[in-house]
Amino acid sequence: MYAFFETYFPNAMAIPQEFVKATIETIYMTFWTAIISGFLGIFFGVLLVVTRPGGILEQKAIFVVLDQIVNIVRSIPFIILLSLLVGFTRLIVGTSIGATAALVPLIAGVIPFFARQIEIALLEVDPGVIEAAEAMGTSPFGIIFRVYLKEGLAGIIRVSALTIINVIGLTAMAGAVGAGGLGSLAVTRGYNRFQTDVTIVAMLIILVLVFISQAVSNLLIRKITH
């Protein structure tokens, strides 16, 4: 097996430490983006659901403004968002290069995407359950935590897995402009130096990370729904 990789992936086999470093950077960016965007995305997703017309805390002005912000930011291609936030990123972390700097545009780009996914997941909760909770005198906050978030948990996990997979892809794109990670390695070593085997190995590692994320989410969903 070792001889096979030495023969067909000579450039990749020559830089194992760089692959380890790049993988750690990708996991680092994915983890912190998922954690921060997760909390904020759930908050704004719930806000979209409860303030919409007919919602338990209907506030048309808040809903319209938030809905439009989500639509606008989601419409901006991530590579352009990276460029737009260079100055803000440098102001926040002191640099626009590296894995930590990449967190700023990653979080900014993922929050509206995840918020919309959470909104869709929570809107699938049976309206009859919500009406029953209201009839029992449950407070709006009680409905949010005991009905929306509890009944919609499987859907939340499902869209969370989708978002994490999306984040892994975005880290690769961010790597193309100096964020580090597997995307950066694939471009700087694989593409720029015509080392195709490096690009292939980076892609395979990214696919492994995606499969692991999907497998974990499937396991959690099975435990919840049984």
Protein Blocks (a to p, Z undefined) as FASTA:
>chain_A
ZZmmmmmmmmlmmmmmlmmmmmmmmmmmmmmmmmmmmmmmmmmmmmmmmmmghiakbcfk
lmmmmmmmmmmmmmpcfklmmmmmmmmmmmmnopagdjklmmmmmmmmmmmmmmmmmmmm
mmmpcfklmmmmmmnopafklmmmmmmmmmmmmmmmmmmmmmmmmmmmmmmmmmmnongp
jklmmmmmmmmnopaklmmmmmmmmmmmmmmmmmmmmmmmmmmmZZ
